[in-house]
């Protein structure tokens, strides 16, 4: 098994049902790939942040995230303005990254503030799962489920039907 799927997240996963779902999909995905989830500290974001404070917080989070991304990773940034694709297209794109020799598929999930422009610039692909906004903890579950679905499609397994 040469594939490695990593979630790189700003913020911590809290205990509860979403953590359980995250763990379950991560276990399922290990049938096809090594799975790791890494977290960096997010900035506290009270509701009343000014634009300058948001930019500063995003810059700090972005710096922490970028320090954890080596050049050999294929970086998939989750952002609302990214490309919307269906599950087969996601599978095709992930398969393409692996065919081109990416040592690891790193999905980057930002905090409630989003992702800094430097992280988006580093991304090999910007993808959106929807125009709707999701809590970053729920996004982890969705990414792991879709990664499992994509690898199932690539393997010709029936899960995706």
C-alpha positions as CSV (number, residue, x, y, z in Angstrom):
1,X,0.0,0.0,0.0
2,X,1.9,3.0,-1.2
3,X,-0.8,5.7,-0.8
4,X,-0.9,8.0,2.1
5,X,-3.8,10.3,2.9
6,X,-3.3,13.0,5.4
7,X,-5.6,15.6,6.8
8,X,-3.8,18.7,7.9
9,X,-6.2,20.8,10.0
10,X,-6.3,24.1,11.8
11,X,-7.9,23.5,15.1
12,X,-8.5,20.5,17.3
13,X,-11.2,17.8,17.0
14,X,-13.4,17.7,20.0
15,X,-14.7,14.4,21.5
16,X,-18.1,13.3,20.4
17,X,-20.0,11.8,17.5
18,X,-18.0,13.6,14.8
19,X,-14.8,12.3,16.3
20,X,-16.3,8.8,16.3
21,X,-17.3,9.2,12.6
22,X,-13.9,10.5,11.7
23,X,-12.2,7.6,13.4
24,X,-14.6,5.1,11.7
25,X,-13.9,6.5,8.2
26,X,-10.2,6.7,8.9
27,X,-10.2,3.0,9.8
28,X,-12.1,2.1,6.7
29,X,-9.7,4.1,4.5
30,X,-6.7,2.1,5.9
31,X,-7.9,-0.7,3.6
32,X,-6.4,1.4,0.7
33,X,-4.0,3.9,2.2
34,X,-2.1,4.9,5.2
35,X,-4.1,7.6,7.0
36,X,-2.9,10.4,9.3
37,X,-4.5,13.4,10.8
38,X,-2.4,16.3,12.0
39,X,-3.6,19.4,13.7
40,X,-2.1,22.9,14.1
41,X,-3.3,25.4,16.6
42,X,-6.0,27.7,15.3
43,X,-6.4,31.3,16.4
44,X,-9.2,32.3,18.7
45,X,-11.8,34.0,16.6
46,X,-14.4,36.0,18.6
47,X,-17.4,37.2,16.5
48,X,-16.2,40.8,16.5
49,X,-12.8,40.5,14.7
50,X,-11.9,43.4,12.4
51,X,-10.7,42.6,8.8
52,X,-7.1,43.3,10.0
53,X,-7.5,40.8,12.9
54,X,-8.9,38.2,10.5
55,X,-5.9,38.7,8.1
56,X,-3.5,38.4,11.0
57,X,-5.1,35.3,12.4
58,X,-5.2,33.6,8.9
59,X,-1.5,34.5,8.4
60,X,-0.5,32.9,11.7
61,X,-2.6,29.7,10.9
62,X,-1.2,29.7,7.4
63,X,2.3,29.8,8.6
64,X,1.7,26.9,10.9
65,X,0.1,24.8,8.1
66,X,2.8,25.6,5.5
67,X,5.6,24.5,7.9
68,X,4.0,21.0,7.9
69,X,3.8,20.6,4.1
70,X,6.9,19.3,2.3
71,X,7.4,19.9,-1.4
72,X,6.6,16.3,-2.3
73,X,3.0,16.4,-1.0
74,X,0.1,16.8,-3.4
75,X,-1.9,19.5,-1.5
76,X,-5.7,19.6,-1.8
77,X,-7.1,22.8,-0.1
78,X,-10.7,22.7,0.9
79,X,-12.2,26.1,0.2
80,X,-15.7,27.3,-0.7
81,X,-14.3,28.9,-4.0
82,X,-12.7,25.7,-5.1
83,X,-13.7,23.4,-7.9
84,X,-16.9,21.4,-7.2
85,X,-16.6,17.8,-8.4
86,X,-18.5,14.6,-8.0
87,X,-17.1,11.5,-6.4
88,X,-15.8,9.8,-9.6
89,X,-14.0,13.0,-10.6
90,X,-12.5,13.2,-7.1
91,X,-11.3,9.6,-7.5
92,X,-9.8,10.4,-11.0
93,X,-8.0,13.5,-9.7
94,X,-6.5,11.7,-6.6
95,X,-5.5,8.8,-8.8
96,X,-3.7,11.3,-11.1
97,X,-1.8,12.7,-8.2
98,X,-0.6,9.3,-7.2
99,X,0.2,8.3,-10.8
100,X,2.4,11.4,-11.1
101,X,4.3,10.3,-8.0
102,X,2.9,12.3,-5.1
103,X,4.3,10.8,-1.9
104,X,1.2,11.9,0.1
105,X,-2.2,13.4,-0.6
106,X,-2.6,16.2,2.0
107,X,-6.1,17.6,2.4
108,X,-5.8,21.0,4.2
109,X,-8.8,22.1,6.2
110,X,-8.8,25.6,7.6
111,X,-10.3,27.0,10.8
112,X,-13.6,28.8,11.0
113,X,-11.8,31.7,9.3
114,X,-10.8,29.7,6.2
115,X,-7.4,29.4,4.7
116,X,-4.7,32.0,4.2
117,X,-3.9,33.0,0.6
118,X,-0.4,31.5,0.9
119,X,-1.9,28.1,1.7
120,X,-4.2,28.4,-1.2
121,X,-1.3,29.4,-3.4
122,X,0.6,26.3,-2.3
123,X,-2.3,24.0,-3.2
124,X,-2.1,21.8,-6.2
125,X,-5.9,21.7,-6.3
126,X,-8.5,23.8,-4.6
127,X,-11.7,21.9,-4.1
128,X,-15.1,22.7,-2.7
129,X,-17.5,20.0,-1.4
130,X,-20.4,22.5,-1.6
131,X,-21.1,26.2,-1.8
132,X,-22.5,25.8,1.8
133,X,-20.3,26.4,4.8
134,X,-19.6,23.4,7.1
135,X,-18.0,23.3,10.5
136,X,-14.3,22.3,10.1
137,X,-14.9,19.2,12.3
138,X,-17.7,18.0,10.1
139,X,-15.5,18.7,7.1
140,X,-13.0,16.1,8.4
141,X,-15.7,13.4,8.3
142,X,-16.7,14.4,4.8
143,X,-13.2,14.4,3.5
144,X,-12.4,11.0,5.0
145,X,-15.7,9.5,3.6
146,X,-15.1,10.9,0.2
147,X,-11.4,9.7,0.2
148,X,-12.7,6.3,1.1
149,X,-15.3,6.5,-1.7
150,X,-12.6,7.7,-4.1
151,X,-10.2,4.8,-3.3
152,X,-13.1,2.3,-3.5
153,X,-13.9,3.7,-7.0
154,X,-10.2,3.4,-8.0
155,X,-10.1,-0.2,-6.7
156,X,-13.4,-1.1,-8.5
157,X,-15.1,-1.9,-5.2
158,X,-18.9,-1.6,-4.9
159,X,-19.0,1.0,-2.0
160,X,-19.6,3.9,-4.3
161,X,-22.8,2.6,-5.8
